[in-house]
Amino acid sequence: MMTTQTQSPNPAAAESGVASRAVQITLAGLLGLFIVGGVGFSGIPVLHNAAHDYRHSTGFPCH
Amino acid sequence: MAIFRALVFAAALSGLLAGLLMTGLQHAATTPLILKAETYEEAASVPAAQNHGSHDHDSHDHGTVDQAAAAPHDHADAGHDHGDAWVPSDGAERLLYTALANVVGAAGFALLLLAVSEVAGGLAGWRDGLGWGVAAFAAVTLAPSLSLPPELPAMPAADLLARQAWWIGTAVATAAGIALLVYKRSLPLAALAVVLIVLPHLIGAPQPTSHDSAVPASLAHGFVVAVVVTSFVFWAVLGALAGLLRQRFARSTA
């Protein structure tokens, strides 16, 4: 994908490269949010209990 | 999906390393204070129930209500809060799950850091990452801790959802403020940045009705210092590693 973007002078291909880049960055950010939410904020008791000392030790509101 | 893959790999590896380091730091600095606070918590909850029972006829009913009211933030180990849910047993198992949470949490934060920095052009090496890591420390640890100090078990606290909402709002507003200060050059945007950073503390974090606690103030203060200092080291290392690995993976996939 990176190679087609750099090799092709076609503006449409470059544009789809930009769009794809934005989608990928957004996906990565959303995955990061999902993970941090699960470890730091989830109210599911098992997750809370497993991550209890982590939450306290990083300053997350815990109880 | 080359960019996505590079970000996920860089986040996973930097999260693993920084998360393990953080587990060691916590084991030395914060966890002993958590365990100490839990002894106050257990000591406080027993006399509260007994005391109430001694001067109340309907002791059974009131005993449980009183206990719940006296310790709404009770530690899950005691089993009051979360019913029959599984709890890791003290010692090695508890440490193992803390390590797991550290590694997974660090990878999640690294992914967020990498995604946000990618919008600004991507981390160009360990020094770049170090700067971003310190900025993230300011947004995620320092700013929330000012108005909502890291809590030990058995310390009084306001409603959990309200505190979580304030915490998230403060981290986001501070991060946006720092980004405006660093990347924009106009005076109105600089003023907006200052407002964004100050506003959460003017609004104020949700506070408990009383700060009276069985936990000594010196212990609570020591815990705040331990959390902030260990988090600073963690974010500096996580940022530097993420920057270094992002640069490596970007080079190998380009």
Interface residues (C-beta under 8 A of the other chain):
Chain A: M1 M2 R21 Q24 I25 T26 L27 A28 G29 L31 G32 L33 F34 I35 V36 G38 V39 G40 F41 G43 P45 V46 H48 N49 A50 A51 H52 D53 Y54 R55 H56 S57 T58 G59 F60 P61 C62 H63
Chain B: M1 A2 I3 F4 L7 V8 A11 Q26 T30 T31 I34 P72 H73 D74 H75 A76 D77 D81 H82 G83 A85 W86 V87 P88 R94 Y97 T98 L100 A101 N102 V104 G105 A107 G108 F109 A110 L111 L112 L113 L114 A115 V116 E118 V119 T141 P144 S145 L148 P149 P150 E151 L152 P153 A157 L160 R163 Q164 W167 I168 V227 V228 T230 S231 T253 A254
